Amino acid sequence: MTLQLETLHKLTLKIAQRIDNTNIEELLSLVQLRDDAIESLNAKSIISEVEQSLLQQIRKEDDLILSRMTALKDEAAEGLNKIAKIRIQKKTYEKMYAGDSYFFDKKE
């Protein structure tokens, strides 16, 4: 268990050090590793002092990582909103012009 927490701690620090360049895949792998660690901790009856210390160090980076996750979520939501607006504009434009209309060119 301690090895799993040490791995989680190292990854957490690595991501925290370069948080502005962290992508969603890296954050997802961190979340998965954290979930696995939580499951392992829940299965244990006693958590050692070393493990408690590692957990406290990991928790120190939570706010920073959470803020990056929120920023990525907001960025994705903004992109989805733009796509939705474009679709609405396209549908509106297509409705204005009937498909069965004809245009005639006149030669002069």
Secondary structure as UniProt FT lines:
FT   HELIX           2..17
FT   HELIX           19..21
FT   HELIX           24..43
FT   HELIX           49..59
FT   TURN            60..61
FT   HELIX           62..96
FT   TURN            99..100
//
